[in-house]
Every structure is written in structure tokens, then in C-alpha cells.
């Protein structure tokens, strides 16, 4: 067997990638990474028009037409309809990026049972979509790749003094959710490896958007070995490793892109 070149290993030409939350802050950078690598990208969002505007702006080095679908991963009917629409629009799906995130800005002092349970439904949606992708590629007898978007807060607790006096603490239900997603990744990877379906988790952090309180961001910088926050483009390379043939022997892993945050 001839050894593939590094360019070939990272090339996604001819593959279709569905990304949920593709119109979000990090989702747009992840979507561009997939498109720049040659994939036909299907943007999933609760708002079809918003998804379409992102899809229209994606680069297309090989002339593919990117697509958009309405998909709410907290609603089982919507996620199934969205997955079916992606297959119909693009002909197939080979890669799934579970990136969509809906939550409540409530911390451990005031979160209600209803809000807590609602936020944990993100994990349910991730699983149901992952199972759709697995069944879809197995029915076609082709390999598949699934990437769950986790968080450094699925691995470590937060520093209370980073938020104190500025904003609500990092939500306890968010930590619970992301920790569960990290472990769900391992579980699915073990069961689906024989199906030639790889399942990995990409855990960013810290990557605050411009909407984050500036005072809190300055406190977070002190906690990071890198001394700064992450930029969305710094997730592009790690994502491509996990979804492409460059990571063909990588499954069940949680790749932390956190500037060393979880190293101490």
C-alpha cells in the first residue's frame, strides 16, 4: 500500500458534512474548516434563513454548493426531519459535527429543575443525531465520522473567582452536560468501531465571544497557561484531524484545545 500524503489525509473532497449550530460563534469557523478542506457542508440551524446565509458565504474550492437545513436538536421530530433534509439536499452525509448548544444562563444558586432538565436534552439530541449518522453510513457500507463538541468544563470545574461580582457562575447543568458528552463519546466509539464509524469529542476552552463581560475575560486570562483566550480559527486544525483520514485510527478520544487550561 502506498503511503498517503499529508495533503491527501486531510482532504475532504467528495464528502458531505452536517454541522448543527453551524451559524454560531464557533460553528462558523468549524464550518469554514470543513468547506476549505473540500467538503460539501450542510449547515443546520433552528433558523433556515440564518443557516442559508452562512452556507452561501462558505468557500467552495471545488465548486460544490453548500446547503442549509432547519434543525432543532432539542426536538426529535425536527432533528429527524433536518437529517433527512440534509440527505435529500446533498445526496448523503458522511460526517456529523454535533455542535449546536442551547442553554439557560442560570447557575447553581437559581437553576430550576425544568431548566436543568431542558439543558441536558442537548445530550439526547447529540445521541439521536449520532445514531442517525451511524445507521445511514452503515446502510451505505461506507465509513463515518462523528465529532461531539464538548468543553474544558466537561473535564474540570470552573474557578468561582473568575465570575464573582461580574456575572452568574458557569452553569452547573452545562458542566453536567459536557461531562456526559465526553463519556458518551467513549461509549459510542467502542460500540461503533466495528461499523467503521469513528466517534470523537473536540473540547474547546476558553473561547469567549465578544458578548462575554470583558472583566471576566481578563480574569480568565490569568487562569490560562497561555495567558490569553482562544481564537475560533484555532479549532479548525484539530477538527480536521478528527474528521479526516488523518485521524483514521483515532476514536473515543477527547481532544482538548484549551491553551493548557486542563494541564494544571
N, C-alpha and C positions, 0 to 999 in steps of 0.2 A: 504493500500500500504506500502510495506517495504521500509524504508529509504535507498537509495543507499549509499554505502561507498564512501569516497573521492577518493579512487583508481578507482572505477567504474565510477565516474563522469568525471574524466579526461582521461579515457581510450578511445582511438580512434580505437581500434581493429575492423576490418571489414569495416572501412570507407575509402573512396578514396578522397584525397585532391589534387587539381590542384593549383599550385602556379606559377604565372608569375614572371619573373625575379628571378627565383629560384637559378640562378648561381651567383648572385651578392653578394656584401659585406654583407648586412643584409639578403638577400634572402637565403643564405646558412644556416645561423643559424635558420631561420624560418623553413626551410625545414627539418633540423635535429630535431627540436622540434616535428613536425608532425610525422616524422618517429619513433622517440623514444617513442611516445605515442601510437604507433601501427598502424598508418595509412599507407595505400599504397599511396605513394607520386608520383605525376606526375609533373616533372619539365618542365616548359615552358620557352623557351628562343628563341631569334632570331636565335641562332646558335645551331642546333641539336646536333652536336658533343660535344659542351660545356655542354649542358643540360644533355647529356648521361653520361658524366664523373662525374657530380655531383650526378646524380641518382645512379650510380654504387657505389659511396662512402658512400651513406647513410646507417645508421644502419637498421637492419631488425630483431627486436626481435622475431617476429613470422614467419619469413621465407618468407615474401612477396617479390615480385620482383618489385622494383620501376621502373618507366617508364620516358621517356623523349619525348617531342614533340617540333617541331618548331612552335613558336607562336610569332608574332609581333602584339602587341595590338594596334599599331597605324594604322594597315592595317585591314580593316573589313574582307576582304576575308581570310587573314592569321589567324585572331583570330577565325573565324568560323571554318576554317579547323583544327586549333590547338585544339579547343574544341572537335570537332568531333573525332579527332585522339586520344585524351585523353580518351574519352568514349569507343572508339574501343579497345584501348590498355588495359584499366583497367576494362572495363565492365560497368562502371558508374562513376559519380562524385557526391560526397555529400557535399564537402567543396571547396570553392573558396577563394584563397588569391590573391587579386589584388595588386601586389607588384611591377611589372615592372615600370620603370621610365626612360624616355628618355627626355633630355632637352638640352638647349643651355646655355653656360656659358657667358651670356650677361646680364648686369644689366640695371637699368632704364635709364642710360645715352646713351646706344647704341643699345638696343634691337630693332630689326626691327619688323614691323607688321607681316611679314612672320614667323619669329622665334617665336614670341609671340603666334600666332595662332597655330603653329605646336605643341608647348609645351602644349597648352590647350587640344589638341587631346588626351592626356593621360586620361583625364576625360571621353571622349567619349568612349575610349576603355574599361575603367573600367565599365561603364554603360552597354555596349553591352555584355560584358562577364557576368556581374551580371544577366542580363536578360536571357542569355542562361542557366545559372545555375538554376535560378528560374523556367523557363519553363521545364527544364529537371527533376528536383526533383518533381515538381507538377505532371508531366505526370506519374511518378512512385508512386505517393501518399506516399512520404517519406519526412521527414524534411530536410531542407538545412541550411547551414551556410555560410555567405559571410563576409569576412573581407577586408575592404579597408585599404591600408596603407597611412596614412596621414602624418602630420608633426606638430611639435610645431609651425612652421611657417604658418600653416593654421589657427592659433588661435591668434598669436601675431606678431607684426612687429619685425624686427631684429635691433640690435644695430649697427649704422653706424661705430662707432669707433672700432668695432671688426674686420673690414675688411680694414679700411682706411690705405692706404700706403702699403698694403700687397697684396691684390687681389681684384677682382671685388666684388661689393656688392652682397648680396644674391639676386638672380633674382626676379624682381617684378612679372614676369609671373609664377614663382614657388609658390610664396605666393598666387597668384590668383587661381592657380590650386588646391593647397592643401586646401584652404578655401572652394572652391567649392566641393571638395570631401567630406569634413566633413559634409556639408549641404546635399549633395546628399545622404549620408548615412542615415540621418534622414528621408528624403523624401521616399526613397525606403523601409525603415523599417516600416513606417506607412502603406504603401500600401500592403506590402507583409506579414505582421504579420499574417493575416487571412489564408495565404497559408502555414503557419508553416515554413516560411523562415526568419531567423534572419539575420539582416544586421548591422554590427558594424564597427567602424573605430579604428585602432591602430595607434597612432601618436607618433613616436619616436622623440627624440631630446634632446640634441645634441649627435650624434653618428658619428663623422668624421672618415673616413678611414685613413689608413696610408699615402694616397696620399695627404691629406689636408696639407696646409702650417703649419708648427709647430708653427710659431709665432702667427698665427690666433688662433690655438687651445689653446695656453696659454692665449690669451685674452678672449676666450670663457669660460675658466675655472673660470675666475674672475666673470663672469656674472651668474654662476650657483650656487644655494644654496648648492648643493652637493660638489662643488669645484672640480669637475672632469667631464670627458666625460663618456658617456655610453659605455658599452661593448656589442657586439652583443648578447651574451647569455642572457643578461638581458631582452630581448624581448621574450624569449621562454615561460616563465610562463604566462605573460599577453596574448600572442597569444592563448595558450591552454585554458585559461579561456573563451575567446570569441568563440572559435570554438567547444568546447566540451559541454557535458551535464552539466558541472559545471556552465555554463553561460546560461542555458536553458530559463531563464526569463530575459535575458539581450538582448535588441535590440535597435537600434537607438542611441547608445552611442559612444562617442569619448573618448577612453582610452589613456590618455597622459602618456608616460613613458619618463620623461624628467629631473629627478633629482631635481624636484621642480622649473624648469625654469619658467613655466607659473604661479607659485604661487605668484610671486611678479612682 
